[in-house]
Amino acid sequence: MMERLQSDGLNHGPNISDRLGSMTQRAKTTICLWDARLRTLTAEPEKGLATAEYAVVMIAATGFAGLLVAILKSGAVKTLLTNLVRQALSV
């Protein structure tokens, strides 16, 4: 059929086989892009596991910070730190 269209002497614009090749390439590119998009959208997320882990770590860190504040506010530690600073400044 392509020989008949090309050999009738009429100007049909660009060669049909070139146009088909171009359309095929665009179709392949489009299919690849859709495949990549679908794979991205259907990838299984972590389902909140990381968020729960961060929450546990933050609670533990806050508790540890509170414990340190309580220890540093005690009289014995205040005296120890004050003496340490005085000795460092007197040198």
N, C-alpha and C positions, 0 to 999 in steps of 0.2 A: 504494500500500500504506500509506503514511503517513496518507493521509486516512482510510482504513478503520480504522486503529488509533486515530486521534484522534476519529473520529466515532461510535464504538460506545458512548460514554457512560461507559466505565470509566475509572478514574483510573490512568493508566500512569506516574505520577511525572513527572520532568522530560521536556520535549519531546524526542522522538527526534532531531530535526534538531539541537537544541542539544548533545545527547550526542555525535552524530556529529561535529559541528564541534569539540568539545573533544578527542575522540579523534584527529581529523585533526591538530589543532595539536600535540598531544603527540607524535604520530608524526613530524611534520616536525622538531620540536625534537630528538627522539632521533636521527633520521637526520643532522641537522646536527652533533650532538655526536660521533657515530660517525665521520663524515667527517673532522672536525677531528682526532680522536684517531688515525685511520689515517694521515692526512697527516703528523702529527707523528712517528709511529712509523716510517714508511717514508722519511722525509727522509734524504738521503744524508749521513752524517757525514764529518768531515774525514779519517778513516782514519789518525789518528796523525801527520799531517804537522806539525801545530803542536807536538806533543810533541818531534819530532825537531828542529825549528827551535830550540826552547827549549834542548834539550840542547847543540846546537852553540854557541849564544850563551853558555851557562854555562861550557862548556869554554874558549872564547875569553876570557871575563872572568877565569876563574881563572888562565889563562896570563898574561894582562896584569897581574893583581895580583901574581903571583909575580915577574914581571920588575921591577915597581916596587919590590918589597921588596928584591930583589937590588941594584938600583941605589941605593936609599936606604941600604943597609947598607955600601956601599963607603966607603972612607976619605975620598976627595975630596969626596963629597957630604956626609958627616957634618961635615967641616971647614967647608964652605961654609954649611951650615945653622946650625951653631954660631956662626959669625961673624955671620951675618945676624941671629940672635936677640940676640946681644950688642950689636950696633949699634942694634937697635930698643929695647933696654932702657936703653941709655946716653943716649938722646935726652931 
